[in-house]
Amino acid sequence: MSNYDVIVVGAGNGGLAAAAVTTKAGLKTLLLEKHNLPGGCATSFRRGRFEFEPSLHELCGVGTKEKPDNIYKLFDSVGAEVDWRYEDTMYRTIVRGENGYDATLKAYREPFYDSIEAVVPGCREKVKTFIELNDKCDAALDYVAKKNGNPNPIVMVLKHADFMRCASHSTEEVLNALEMPEKAKNILTTYWGYLGVPTDELNCLHFLSMLTSYMDNGAAMPHLRSHELSLSLCDVIIKNGGEIRYNSEVTEFLFNDDGTVAGVIANGEKLYAKEVISNVIADNVFARSDAKKIPERDVKLANARTFGMSVATIYLGLDATPEELGIKDYTVFVANDGNARAQDDNRLDYGFYIVNCLNKVIPDASPEGTCQMFFTMPLYGSDIPKDIKPEDYKKYKNDLAEKYIRDYEQLMGINIMEHIEEISIATPVTFARYLGSPEGTIYGYRTSGWDNVIMRNQSQVKDNGIKNLRFCGGHGIMGDGYSSAYTTGAEAGHRVVNKLKGGK
Ligand SMILES: Cc1cc2nc3c(=O)[nH]c(=O)nc-3n(C[C@H](O)[C@H](O)[C@H](O)COP(=O)(O)OP(=O)(O)OC[C@H]3O[C@@H](n4cnc5c(N)ncnc54)[C@H](O)[C@@H]3O)c2cc1C
């Protein structure tokens, strides 16, 4: 029988951040990962001479050494070293059709306003008002935090009126209230796919905080891609005396008679700890637990939630440089309609896809004379045809890849097909198998309606119904994405440290 202060289940971004914090604080920590390498989504795989980035387009909330933001500070605080690279173009967005556009949006506020004004003359002030709402909401949230979540309602109304006006509204509602021109609205909401929820359903503060985070810091990327992030956190964990066990799937969560979590079983071994942090989504934890031990409220909460979006991806190793191929951009969003809801509704018919060429940010991301491209198509697990037979799955994937590659070739007037040296295609099935997530969700639970991030934050204490068990990751209170997963992981780690060692 082994005893630990903390067992962390899953070495995705959330689990790695949690274990880095607990080991750094001197807690005896065991990190269990079902695969033979860390990272979950933040990993790498090889085909031929190419090492592919499986997930990271760009990371928000990083900042620089001189002006560090949350993620920079988080890595720095645990002693994890990362060689960050930055991109000063946020995105290029191409919408076809009569009311279409081709806009390239620059990072940092003034260049961003300039670039949207160039496409929609006269929208600058409205866009500025929208973006600055984020600063007002940040000030309101700072005040709420200072008051330990019990702000004076009169101060909220008098000093933070804009926060009160928009906090419970969707992005679309706020943009409509500002009378944002349709085209500017569509260009502004391009990033909805990064949160997997169309903006008529997506909380405005959630969307704004992501958008401004990319805008204010520039999109960041580690030189050796997401694998560098995962390995840097593993280094911290090991250096600080933590233990990482790979090939160790947790098959059961163990409970004491009083309903508190006691530990887990991995590879048939019972492992005990004072605290367990799960980077694994609650549905899967409950499926690996004695049903009688899960409070009714927690079961109801999990059942009431909707799983978030998944994606299909095409990873391409090309035998020519971006310059030879005529590829000019790092991130291009392509759609048939500028409206986020229409893009989601038409996702099976070229509704919306994203194309990245990693070498535009990291020139040596592939061997000399080559480049790697990465297509991402938002898709739900339920979009996979129900009647597909195993023997037809390969054809399904190949058809999907051909459809999107051909479309992009035609749109951009470039030749990709003839230059494919390596190709790998993933669908929600791939993500369900690799991550173990229900329906292949890469975004945890859909951050929508009553389950938006504001509501999650407000009710987090009540939601934590199982004693000695905490959750972190893209399915956590901050929603999906690298930075949210790291932040919730670090927060879970700090809460455990405070509980076991005392502190604030
Ligand atoms: C194609 C793609 C593109 C993306 N692009 C971006 C982007 O550009 N920017 C961004 O911010 N986000 C992006 N995301 C989303 C982001 O990757 C995720 O939100 C985030 O990485 C989720 O982190 P997580 O901590 O929840 O862990 P996950 O990555 O879900 O990892 C969970 C870990 O737990 C392990 N595990 C599962 N079950 C068990 C078990 N029973 N026992 C032990 N281990 C277990 C898994 O093997 C895995 O390692 C993208 C995701 C994908 C797939």
The ligand as a Gaussian input file, in Angstrom:
#p B3LYP/6-31G(d) Opt

LIG

0 1
 C       -7.043000      19.746000     -32.273000
 C       -7.113000      20.624000     -31.063000
 C       -6.794000      21.973000     -31.175000
 C       -6.809000      22.805000     -30.059000
 N       -6.372000      24.094000     -30.169000
 C       -6.224000      24.856000     -29.063000
 C       -5.574000      26.117000     -29.125000
 O       -5.081000      26.540000     -30.163000
 N       -5.489000      26.867000     -28.001000
 C       -5.997000      26.445000     -26.816000
 O       -5.878000      27.157000     -25.816000
 N       -6.616000      25.236000     -26.725000
 C       -6.719000      24.425000     -27.805000
 N       -7.297000      23.181000     -27.719000
 C       -7.963000      22.794000     -26.459000
 C       -6.968000      22.366000     -25.408000
 O       -6.033000      21.491000     -25.971000
 C       -7.703000      21.687000     -24.250000
 O       -8.772000      22.497000     -23.784000
 C       -6.768000      21.452000     -23.073000
 O       -5.513000      20.961000     -23.486000
 C       -7.423000      20.441000     -22.157000
 O       -6.530000      20.146000     -21.129000
 P       -6.908000      19.152000     -19.970000
 O       -6.081000      19.514000     -18.791000
 O       -8.384000      19.130000     -19.751000
 O       -6.350000      17.734000     -20.391000
 P       -6.551000      16.700000     -21.598000
 O       -5.721000      17.160000     -22.728000
 O       -7.951000      16.299000     -21.832000
 O       -5.776000      15.505000     -20.937000
 C       -6.328000      14.629000     -19.970000
 C       -5.263000      13.593000     -19.639000
 O       -5.819000      12.627000     -18.755000
 C       -5.419000      11.326000     -19.206000
 N       -6.413000      10.370000     -18.726000
 C       -7.701000      10.270000     -19.118000
 N       -8.319000       9.302000     -18.413000
 C       -7.388000       8.791000     -17.551000
 C       -7.427000       7.792000     -16.551000
 N       -8.537000       7.112000     -16.286000
 N       -6.298000       7.524000     -15.868000
 C       -5.147000       8.208000     -16.109000
 N       -5.058000       9.175000     -17.055000
 C       -6.174000       9.467000     -17.754000
 C       -5.379000      11.458000     -20.715000
 O       -4.588000      10.446000     -21.305000
 C       -4.764000      12.839000     -20.872000
 O       -3.366000      12.801000     -20.853000
 C       -7.245000      22.297000     -28.805000
 C       -7.560000      20.934000     -28.679000
 C       -7.472000      20.096000     -29.794000
 C       -7.733000      18.628000     -29.626000

